[in-house]
Amino acid sequence: MYYFIVNPNSRSGNGIKIWYLVKNELDSLEVQYTAYFTKHNLHASEIVQEICDSSSGVKNIVVLGGDGTMNEVINGIRDYDDVILGYIPSGSSNDLARSLSLPKDPIKSLKNILTPNRFQYVDTGCVNSNDFQRKFAVSCGIGFDAKICVVTNRSKLKKVLNKFGLGKLTYIMITLKELIFTPFMDAELIIDNKISKSYKQVLFITSMIHKYEGGGLKFTPDADPYDGKLSVCMAHGLSRLKILFMLPTLLFGKHTGLKGIEIFDCKTLDITVDKPASVHFDGEAPGELNQIKLSCTPKQLRIIK
């Protein structure tokens, strides 16, 4: 039995079109499956919890959605050992699929899922604050990149442009706007529970499991999603003009040697900033915080290649 978690609204409604392609293939092959359609925020987490609680043995769960849907799914899994996860990417960014080199074609993805010959055991992260605990599959950031997620998620323009395959224009326009208005932060970091560092004029601190976020921006070119570590990228001590010229280099991962850009790996990271700032995990933004703790989850997620 396969359990499909479908976000019909992914990529501004294209998710349902991709689902019908997949459904036709499933039906033609006479595959036994149950499909669930997400209807509201965190619905995928609720569905997966019910699946895990109501059936025994290893569950074959297939996600048809974007990075945000995948985030909800992993937060609904109680024990990674009980799940084999398939992924048919249908989001706007698809940074997880890009990092893991999963097929873009949904039918090819489906065939790999139905006849798997390789699994990937990948890291996931965990973010803790006084208010919540949440896992993330791709990245978790505080500051500038998180504020872009907040504004983009509210944007009506994104839905319109996505229909014409121009969704990235939304990110570009919002990025330029938020570069002007997002305030700098002072930050205190505790790395691996022993190294303490202070930074002034911080624009963002982003903890990555994979190389990409934001639809293909290579924040941490050397990130290894299998090593049990976070790859952290931060920008500090830079003028807004210098940051403007730095941003295009993120497309190719050429920012790593620039002054004011710091990249390092760690197992845990405590972040305290001097004022509440936007936080995101996998593009989902719960609000503003001034303290978070990040780490990798003890177990790795089993995903079909």
ChimeraX attribute file (.defattr): number of C-alpha atoms within 10 A of each C-alpha:
attribute: neighborCount
match mode: 1-to-1
recipient: residues
	/A:1	10
	/A:2	18
	/A:3	20
	/A:4	21
	/A:5	25
	/A:6	25
	/A:7	28
	/A:8	21
	/A:9	19
	/A:10	23
	/A:11	23
	/A:12	18
	/A:13	16
	/A:14	18
	/A:15	20
	/A:16	20
	/A:17	14
	/A:18	21
	/A:19	21
	/A:20	11
	/A:21	12
	/A:22	20
	/A:23	16
	/A:24	12
	/A:25	15
	/A:26	17
	/A:27	11
	/A:28	9
	/A:29	9
	/A:30	9
	/A:31	13
	/A:32	10
	/A:33	14
	/A:34	11
	/A:35	14
	/A:36	16
	/A:37	16
	/A:38	19
	/A:39	12
	/A:40	8
	/A:41	11
	/A:42	16
	/A:43	19
	/A:44	27
	/A:45	21
	/A:46	16
	/A:47	20
	/A:48	24
	/A:49	17
	/A:50	13
	/A:51	16
	/A:52	19
	/A:53	11
	/A:54	8
	/A:55	9
	/A:56	9
	/A:57	9
	/A:58	12
	/A:59	19
	/A:60	17
	/A:61	25
	/A:62	24
	/A:63	22
	/A:64	27
	/A:65	28
	/A:66	27
	/A:67	29
	/A:68	24
	/A:69	27
	/A:70	28
	/A:71	23
	/A:72	24
	/A:73	25
	/A:74	23
	/A:75	21
	/A:76	21
	/A:77	21
	/A:78	13
	/A:79	12
	/A:80	16
	/A:81	14
	/A:82	15
	/A:83	20
	/A:84	18
	/A:85	24
	/A:86	25
	/A:87	26
	/A:88	27
	/A:89	29
	/A:90	31
	/A:91	24
	/A:92	22
	/A:93	23
	/A:94	25
	/A:95	26
	/A:96	25
	/A:97	21
	/A:98	18
	/A:99	19
	/A:100	15
	/A:101	10
	/A:102	19
	/A:103	17
	/A:104	14
	/A:105	12
	/A:106	19
	/A:107	18
	/A:108	14
	/A:109	19
	/A:110	19
	/A:111	13
	/A:112	18
	/A:113	24
	/A:114	15
	/A:115	9
	/A:116	13
	/A:117	9
	/A:118	10
	/A:119	15
	/A:120	15
	/A:121	14
	/A:122	19
	/A:123	24
	/A:124	27
	/A:125	26
	/A:126	20
	/A:127	23
	/A:128	15
	/A:129	14
	/A:130	9
	/A:131	7
	/A:132	9
	/A:133	13
	/A:134	15
	/A:135	24
	/A:136	27
	/A:137	28
	/A:138	28
	/A:139	29
	/A:140	28
	/A:141	27
	/A:142	28
	/A:143	26
	/A:144	26
	/A:145	24
	/A:146	27
	/A:147	27
	/A:148	26
	/A:149	24
	/A:150	19
	/A:151	15
	/A:152	19
	/A:153	15
	/A:154	10
	/A:155	14
	/A:156	10
	/A:157	13
	/A:158	20
	/A:159	21
	/A:160	14
	/A:161	15
	/A:162	18
	/A:163	13
	/A:164	8
	/A:165	12
	/A:166	14
	/A:167	20
	/A:168	15
	/A:169	14
	/A:170	20
	/A:171	19
	/A:172	11
	/A:173	12
	/A:174	16
	/A:175	21
	/A:176	13
	/A:177	12
	/A:178	15
	/A:179	19
	/A:180	11
	/A:181	10
	/A:182	18
	/A:183	14
	/A:184	24
	/A:185	24
	/A:186	15
	/A:187	22
	/A:188	17
	/A:189	20
	/A:190	16
	/A:191	18
	/A:192	15
	/A:193	12
	/A:194	10
	/A:195	9
	/A:196	12
	/A:197	11
	/A:198	11
	/A:199	14
	/A:200	16
	/A:201	16
	/A:202	20
	/A:203	24
	/A:204	24
	/A:205	25
	/A:206	25
	/A:207	30
	/A:208	29
	/A:209	29
	/A:210	28
	/A:211	24
	/A:212	26
	/A:213	27
	/A:214	20
	/A:215	17
	/A:216	17
	/A:217	19
	/A:218	23
	/A:219	29
	/A:220	27
	/A:221	18
	/A:222	14
	/A:223	21
	/A:224	19
	/A:225	23
	/A:226	15
	/A:227	13
	/A:228	21
	/A:229	23
	/A:230	29
	/A:231	24
	/A:232	22
	/A:233	19
	/A:234	19
	/A:235	23
	/A:236	21
	/A:237	16
	/A:238	18
	/A:239	12
	/A:240	13
	/A:241	10
	/A:242	12
	/A:243	17
	/A:244	15
	/A:245	9
	/A:246	16
	/A:247	14
	/A:248	13
	/A:249	16
	/A:250	18
	/A:251	15
	/A:252	12
	/A:253	17
	/A:254	16
	/A:255	21
	/A:256	17
	/A:257	10
	/A:258	11
	/A:259	12
	/A:260	17
	/A:261	16
	/A:262	15
	/A:263	19
	/A:264	15
	/A:265	20
	/A:266	17
	/A:267	17
	/A:268	21
	/A:269	24
	/A:270	19
	/A:271	18
	/A:272	19
	/A:273	22
	/A:274	14
	/A:275	15
	/A:276	15
	/A:277	22
	/A:278	23
	/A:279	28
	/A:280	24
	/A:281	27
	/A:282	27
	/A:283	27
	/A:284	19
	/A:285	20
	/A:286	13
	/A:287	13
	/A:288	16
	/A:289	19
	/A:290	18
	/A:291	21
	/A:292	20
	/A:293	17
	/A:294	24
	/A:295	21
	/A:296	23
	/A:297	17
	/A:298	11
	/A:299	14
	/A:300	20
	/A:301	22
	/A:302	18
	/A:303	20
	/A:304	21
	/A:305	20
